[in-house]
Amino acid sequence: MSGRTGEVYRIGWLPGTDLLHGTCHCGAEHTAQDPVEMWDWMLGHPEGHREREQRRRGNAP
């Protein structure tokens, strides 16, 4: 295993659903039903993170 990066990834289960909610170290958030999709999104940083963050703030076109 390589050295530590200090990046923290959080994934939680949304009770009463089959959904996972993840928060990347950059603050972007994502919800998915498939754990593999969630980890692909997390580890794909920054791809797909900026667009979702802009949408969340209401700045996307």
Z-matrix of the N, CA and C atoms (Angstrom, degrees):
N
C 1 1.448
C 2 1.526 1 109.14
N 3 1.319 2 115.63 1 141.45
C 4 1.462 3 119.62 2 -179.08
C 5 1.529 4 110.16 3 -81.11
N 6 1.319 5 116.34 4 177.48
C 7 1.461 6 121.84 5 -178.58
C 8 1.520 7 112.87 6 -62.66
N 9 1.299 8 116.10 7 160.71
C 10 1.460 9 121.74 8 -179.46
C 11 1.517 10 111.11 9 -72.97
N 12 1.328 11 115.51 10 144.24
C 13 1.462 12 120.34 11 -179.20
C 14 1.521 13 112.56 12 -102.94
N 15 1.324 14 118.21 13 -17.95
C 16 1.454 15 121.20 14 -177.19
C 17 1.516 16 112.77 15 82.49
N 18 1.329 17 118.00 16 3.34
C 19 1.453 18 121.84 17 179.49
C 20 1.528 19 109.57 18 -81.28
N 21 1.332 20 116.19 19 137.42
C 22 1.455 21 121.27 20 -179.72
C 23 1.518 22 108.60 21 -117.63
N 24 1.322 23 115.60 22 126.58
C 25 1.458 24 122.57 23 176.48
C 26 1.518 25 107.34 24 -114.04
N 27 1.334 26 116.72 25 132.42
C 28 1.462 27 120.04 26 179.46
C 29 1.521 28 108.96 27 -121.07
N 30 1.321 29 115.68 28 130.73
C 31 1.458 30 121.53 29 174.92
C 32 1.521 31 107.21 30 -130.48
N 33 1.306 32 115.40 31 128.13
C 34 1.453 33 120.97 32 178.70
C 35 1.512 34 110.49 33 -128.67
N 36 1.298 35 115.25 34 152.71
C 37 1.461 36 122.07 35 176.62
C 38 1.513 37 107.98 36 -89.11
N 39 1.328 38 117.53 37 135.67
C 40 1.451 39 121.59 38 176.94
C 41 1.527 40 107.75 39 -88.04
N 42 1.328 41 118.38 40 105.59
C 43 1.461 42 122.35 41 -175.64
C 44 1.527 43 112.31 42 -53.04
N 45 1.326 44 114.80 43 139.38
C 46 1.457 45 121.20 44 179.78
C 47 1.513 46 113.49 45 84.15
N 48 1.346 47 116.87 46 2.62
C 49 1.470 48 121.53 47 179.47
C 50 1.521 49 108.92 48 -133.86
N 51 1.307 50 115.60 49 176.92
C 52 1.462 51 122.11 50 172.32
C 53 1.519 52 110.15 51 -103.06
N 54 1.323 53 117.93 52 22.42
C 55 1.457 54 122.27 53 -173.64
C 56 1.521 55 112.87 54 -102.50
N 57 1.321 56 113.88 55 147.14
C 58 1.461 57 122.54 56 172.80
C 59 1.519 58 107.62 57 -110.70
N 60 1.314 59 116.60 58 141.69
C 61 1.455 60 121.31 59 177.74
C 62 1.522 61 107.78 60 -121.02
N 63 1.327 62 115.90 61 121.62
C 64 1.457 63 120.43 62 -177.50
C 65 1.507 64 112.46 63 -115.32
N 66 1.328 65 114.45 64 148.58
C 67 1.462 66 121.63 65 174.91
C 68 1.520 67 107.63 66 -127.01
N 69 1.317 68 115.81 67 122.38
C 70 1.463 69 122.55 68 179.82
C 71 1.523 70 109.57 69 -79.41
N 72 1.319 71 115.85 70 163.20
C 73 1.463 72 120.67 71 177.25
C 74 1.515 73 112.24 72 -61.20
N 75 1.343 74 117.70 73 -20.10
C 76 1.462 75 121.00 74 179.32
C 77 1.524 76 112.13 75 -86.29
N 78 1.338 77 117.14 76 -6.27
C 79 1.454 78 121.18 77 179.15
C 80 1.514 79 114.68 78 99.72
N 81 1.341 80 117.67 79 -12.24
C 82 1.459 81 120.77 80 177.89
C 83 1.522 82 109.29 81 -67.35
N 84 1.336 83 116.10 82 148.88
C 85 1.453 84 121.80 83 -178.78
C 86 1.513 85 110.45 84 -122.22
N 87 1.329 86 115.63 85 152.91
C 88 1.465 87 121.60 86 -177.83
C 89 1.518 88 108.07 87 -150.65
N 90 1.319 89 116.78 88 143.40
C 91 1.465 90 122.22 89 176.23
C 92 1.511 91 107.99 90 -122.52
N 93 1.328 92 116.36 91 134.33
C 94 1.462 93 121.47 92 -179.03
C 95 1.527 94 109.61 93 -151.67
N 96 1.321 95 115.17 94 156.75
C 97 1.456 96 120.25 95 177.03
C 98 1.526 97 110.91 96 -90.94
N 99 1.309 98 116.91 97 -28.57
C 100 1.460 99 122.73 98 -175.54
C 101 1.535 100 110.83 99 -95.95
N 102 1.344 101 117.87 100 121.70
C 103 1.467 102 120.05 101 179.19
C 104 1.530 103 113.57 102 -59.81
N 105 1.320 104 117.32 103 -33.59
C 106 1.471 105 120.24 104 179.36
C 107 1.522 106 109.88 105 -66.96
N 108 1.333 107 116.60 106 -42.55
C 109 1.470 108 120.35 107 176.73
C 110 1.526 109 110.33 108 -59.73
N 111 1.331 110 115.95 109 -41.73
C 112 1.467 111 119.98 110 -179.52
C 113 1.527 112 110.82 111 -62.14
N 114 1.330 113 117.35 112 -48.24
C 115 1.472 114 119.83 113 -179.18
C 116 1.523 115 111.85 114 -67.57
N 117 1.345 116 117.61 115 -35.24
C 118 1.468 117 119.49 116 175.41
C 119 1.525 118 110.24 117 -60.89
N 120 1.328 119 116.09 118 -41.87
C 121 1.465 120 120.34 119 178.96
C 122 1.527 121 110.26 120 -64.98
N 123 1.333 122 116.35 121 -47.68
C 124 1.465 123 120.88 122 -179.36
C 125 1.524 124 111.97 123 -58.19
N 126 1.315 125 115.56 124 -51.28
C 127 1.461 126 120.35 125 -174.53
C 128 1.522 127 112.66 126 -78.02
N 129 1.341 128 117.27 127 -10.72
C 130 1.460 129 121.54 128 178.19
C 131 1.520 130 112.93 129 -85.12
N 132 1.334 131 117.36 130 5.57
C 133 1.467 132 122.15 131 -178.88
C 134 1.525 133 111.12 132 -47.59
N 135 1.300 134 120.61 133 132.62
C 136 1.457 135 129.78 134 8.36
C 137 1.527 136 113.64 135 -95.71
N 138 1.321 137 118.35 136 1.87
C 139 1.464 138 121.25 137 -177.35
C 140 1.527 139 110.71 138 -59.68
N 141 1.341 140 115.48 139 122.93
C 142 1.450 141 120.80 140 179.17
C 143 1.515 142 114.59 141 85.54
N 144 1.307 143 117.96 142 -4.24
C 145 1.457 144 120.52 143 -176.95
C 146 1.523 145 111.89 144 -89.92
N 147 1.306 146 117.07 145 -43.64
C 148 1.461 147 120.40 146 -177.10
C 149 1.530 148 111.07 147 -64.05
N 150 1.341 149 117.95 148 -43.06
C 151 1.456 150 121.25 149 -178.07
C 152 1.527 151 110.66 150 -61.09
N 153 1.314 152 116.80 151 -44.26
C 154 1.463 153 120.85 152 -179.00
C 155 1.530 154 109.66 153 -66.98
N 156 1.315 155 117.38 154 -39.69
C 157 1.463 156 121.04 155 179.48
C 158 1.524 157 109.96 156 -63.76
N 159 1.335 158 118.12 157 -41.14
C 160 1.461 159 121.24 158 178.62
C 161 1.515 160 110.79 159 -65.92
N 162 1.353 161 117.45 160 -41.11
C 163 1.453 162 121.26 161 177.90
C 164 1.513 163 111.12 162 -61.12
N 165 1.336 164 115.94 163 -42.07
C 166 1.456 165 120.98 164 -178.89
C 167 1.532 166 110.44 165 -62.27
N 168 1.319 167 116.49 166 -35.79
C 169 1.466 168 121.03 167 -179.84
C 170 1.514 169 112.38 168 -85.88
N 171 1.338 170 117.67 169 -7.17
C 172 1.465 171 121.26 170 -179.89
C 173 1.505 172 113.92 171 81.59
N 174 1.356 173 117.67 172 21.88
C 175 1.458 174 121.19 173 -178.42
C 176 1.515 175 113.85 174 -102.46
N 177 1.314 176 118.52 175 -0.47
C 178 1.470 177 120.01 176 -176.94
C 179 1.506 178 109.73 177 -79.05
N 180 1.323 179 116.38 178 150.43
C 181 1.475 180 120.26 179 179.40
C 182 1.506 181 110.95 180 -68.77
